[in-house]
Amino acid sequence: MSYESILYEEQDEIGILTLNMPEKRNALGVAAEKEITACLQDAAERHETKVIILKANGPAFCAGHDRTEILNQPVSNIRRLFQTSYNLMNTIRSIPQCVIAEVHSIAMAGGCHLVAGCDLITAGSEKARFGMTGLIYSYNCSTPTVAVSRCVGQKKCMEMLMTAKLYTAEESREMGLVNWVFPDDQLHEKTMEVAKDICKSSKFAIYQSKTVYYAQSEMTEKQAYMYAKEMMALEAVSVNATEGFTAFLAKRDPVWNDDTF
């Protein structure tokens, strides 16, 4: 499948999706977001990978949404843009692969939203920056607030909104937005190592871990425990969990059956 705004390749069990609009600082518009969504959905349907790394070419990771698709546009067009954005974020959350954002530079506004919506985030120690910068333009980052607030909490999210500040990779790690900070010249290599570690498990376990986590996160504590205990019981009798426990007790490497859940 060919794309205009992105590149996509698969290396063994890892998919690499690259934003490829450096001339516009990878600003997201309807066409670009539809391509990213279609690519992720295709990868999900084929399910030949366990992890997908989302990275970018050019001096910026993502400068947010394309201002030309917002400025002087009718409300219906702007609503369509952010519906497309919602569809993308929902796809990231629902596909069976673990999605890792590999951030080498600035991820601001909608770019910060995009990475916050991913399952894990790695960042370059020197050049990566994160922020919800909408108030610079007197435009609240409403949709980024949804994903970011679920990573960093209420007060920090409000600080990010009100100051429109760009935060370093280390500051972002400390606030809970970023998982790992690596030297800039080793960022992709180290992100691949993270992905390969995840790939040691079965497709079943990765998918279940992601699904159960996001499902329980929106439940009350009691509902979450009721749901989690049922999932623990069902997962315990699965083909791959049985193999995992058996291999552990036999002190051998497991052989996953990735044709079944």
C-alpha positions in Angstrom: 0.0 0.0 0.0 1.4 3.4 -1.0 1.0 6.6 1.0 1.7 10.3 0.4 2.1 11.6 4.0 3.7 8.6 5.7 6.1 5.7 5.2 5.5 2.2 6.5 7.7 -0.9 6.7 7.9 -4.1 8.7 11.0 -5.5 10.2 10.2 -9.0 11.5 7.6 -8.5 14.2 7.9 -4.7 14.3 6.1 -2.2 12.1 7.7 1.3 11.6 5.3 4.1 10.6 7.0 7.4 9.8 5.4 10.8 9.4 6.9 12.0 6.2 5.9 15.7 5.7 9.0 17.5 6.8 8.2 20.5 4.7 5.2 21.2 6.9 6.8 20.0 10.1 4.5 16.9 9.9 1.4 19.0 10.7 -1.6 16.8 10.6 -4.6 17.3 8.3 -7.5 15.2 7.3 -5.6 13.4 4.5 -2.6 12.6 6.7 -4.6 11.4 9.6 -6.7 9.2 7.3 -3.6 7.6 5.9 -2.2 6.9 9.4 -5.5 5.4 10.4 -5.7 3.2 7.3 -2.1 2.0 7.8 -2.8 1.1 11.4 -6.0 -0.7 10.5 -4.3 -2.7 7.8 -1.5 -3.7 10.2 -4.2 -4.7 12.7 -6.1 -6.8 10.3 -3.0 -8.6 9.1 -1.6 -8.8 12.6 1.8 -9.9 11.4 3.5 -7.5 13.9 3.5 -7.2 17.6 4.7 -3.7 18.0 4.4 -0.5 15.8 6.8 2.3 16.2 5.5 5.8 15.3 8.3 8.1 14.3 8.9 11.1 12.1 11.2 12.6 9.4 12.4 16.1 9.5 13.3 18.8 12.1 10.0 18.4 14.0 8.1 15.3 15.2 4.8 17.0 14.7 3.8 20.7 14.9 0.2 19.9 15.6 -2.7 20.3 13.2 -2.4 22.0 9.9 -3.5 25.6 10.6 -4.7 26.0 7.0 -7.4 23.4 7.7 -8.6 25.5 10.7 -8.1 29.2 9.8 -11.2 30.7 8.1 -12.8 27.3 7.6 -16.5 26.7 8.3 -17.3 24.9 11.5 -18.3 21.8 9.6 -14.9 21.4 8.1 -13.1 21.9 11.4 -15.4 19.4 13.0 -14.6 16.9 10.3 -10.8 17.5 11.0 -11.2 16.7 14.6 -13.5 13.7 14.0 -10.8 12.3 11.8 -8.3 13.0 14.7 -10.7 11.1 17.1 -10.9 8.2 14.6 -7.1 8.0 14.6 -6.7 8.1 18.4 -9.4 5.4 18.7 -7.6 3.3 16.2 -4.3 3.5 18.1 -6.1 2.4 21.3 -8.0 -0.4 19.7 -5.4 -2.2 17.5 -3.8 -5.3 19.0 -0.2 -4.1 18.6 1.6 -2.0 21.2 2.2 1.4 19.7 5.4 3.2 20.7 5.9 6.9 19.8 9.5 7.6 19.1 9.9 11.4 19.6 13.1 13.0 18.3 12.1 16.6 18.4 9.1 18.9 19.0 5.6 17.4 19.5 3.3 20.3 20.2 -0.5 20.7 20.4 -2.0 17.9 18.2 1.5 16.4 18.0 1.6 16.1 21.8 -1.9 14.6 21.6 -0.7 12.0 19.1 2.1 10.8 21.2 0.1 10.9 24.4 -2.4 8.6 22.8 0.2 6.0 22.1 0.8 3.1 24.5 4.4 4.0 25.2 6.7 6.9 24.5 10.5 7.2 24.0 12.2 10.6 23.6 15.5 12.0 22.6 17.2 13.6 25.6 18.3 16.9 23.9 15.9 17.8 21.2 12.5 16.3 22.1 10.0 18.8 23.5 6.4 18.3 24.4 3.6 20.9 25.0 0.0 22.0 24.5 0.7 25.3 23.0 -2.8 26.4 21.9 -3.1 29.4 24.2 -0.3 31.1 22.2 -3.0 31.4 19.5 -5.8 31.9 22.0 -7.0 28.4 21.0 -7.5 25.8 23.7 -6.0 22.4 23.1 -9.3 20.7 23.9 -8.7 17.3 22.3 -5.0 17.0 23.5 -6.3 17.6 27.0 -8.2 14.2 26.8 -5.1 12.1 26.3 -2.5 14.2 28.1 -4.6 14.5 31.3 -4.8 10.8 31.5 -1.0 10.6 31.5 0.0 13.5 33.8 -3.0 14.2 36.0 -5.2 17.2 36.4 -2.9 19.9 37.9 0.0 19.2 35.5 -2.3 19.1 32.5 -3.8 22.5 33.6 -0.3 23.9 33.9 0.6 22.7 30.4 -2.5 24.3 29.0 -2.2 27.6 30.8 1.5 28.2 30.3 1.7 26.8 26.7 5.2 25.8 27.7 7.4 23.3 25.9 8.8 20.7 28.3 12.0 18.8 27.9 12.2 15.0 27.5 13.3 14.6 31.1 10.7 16.9 32.5 8.1 15.0 30.5 9.4 11.7 31.9 9.1 13.0 35.4 5.5 14.1 34.9 4.5 10.7 33.5 4.1 11.6 29.9 7.3 9.9 28.6 8.5 6.3 29.5 12.1 6.4 28.4 14.6 9.1 27.6 17.6 8.1 25.4 20.5 10.0 23.8 19.4 11.5 20.5 21.9 9.6 18.4 20.7 6.3 20.0 17.0 7.0 20.1 15.9 4.7 17.3 18.3 1.9 18.3 17.1 2.0 21.9 13.4 2.2 20.8 13.9 -0.9 18.7 15.4 -2.6 21.7 12.2 -1.8 23.7 10.1 -3.1 20.9 12.1 -6.3 20.6 11.7 -6.9 24.4 7.9 -6.6 24.0 8.0 -9.0 21.1 9.4 -11.8 23.3 5.8 -12.3 24.5 2.9 -13.7 22.4 0.5 -11.6 20.3 -2.2 -12.9 22.6 -0.6 -11.5 25.7 0.3 -8.1 24.2 -3.3 -7.7 22.9 -4.9 -8.8 26.2 -2.6 -6.5 28.2 -3.5 -3.5 26.1 -7.3 -4.3 25.9 -7.7 -5.0 29.6 -5.7 -2.0 30.7 -7.7 0.5 28.7 -11.0 -1.2 29.6 -10.5 -1.2 33.4 -9.1 2.3 33.4 -12.6 3.8 32.8 -14.3 1.6 35.4 -14.8 2.1 39.1 -12.4 0.2 41.3 -15.0 -2.5 42.1 -16.0 -2.9 38.5 -12.4 -3.1 37.5 -11.7 -5.9 39.9 -14.7 -7.8 38.8 -13.7 -7.5 35.2 -10.0 -8.2 35.9 -10.6 -11.4 37.9 -12.8 -12.8 35.1 -10.1 -11.9 32.5 -7.5 -13.6 34.7 -9.5 -16.8 34.7 -10.2 -16.8 31.0 -6.6 -16.0 30.0 -5.2 -18.7 32.3 -6.7 -21.4 30.1 -5.6 -19.9 26.8 -3.2 -21.8 24.6 -0.4 -19.4 25.0 -0.7 -18.9 28.8 -0.7 -22.7 29.2 2.5 -22.9 27.0 4.1 -20.0 29.0 3.5 -21.6 32.4 4.5 -25.1 31.1 7.8 -23.7 29.5 8.6 -21.9 32.7 8.2 -25.0 34.9 10.2 -27.1 32.4 12.9 -24.4 32.2 12.7 -24.1 28.4 11.9 -21.3 26.0 8.2 -21.0 25.2 6.9 -21.6 21.6 4.0 -19.3 21.0 1.0 -20.1 18.8 0.3 -16.8 17.3 -2.4 -18.2 15.0 -4.8 -18.3 18.0 -5.8 -16.2 21.0 
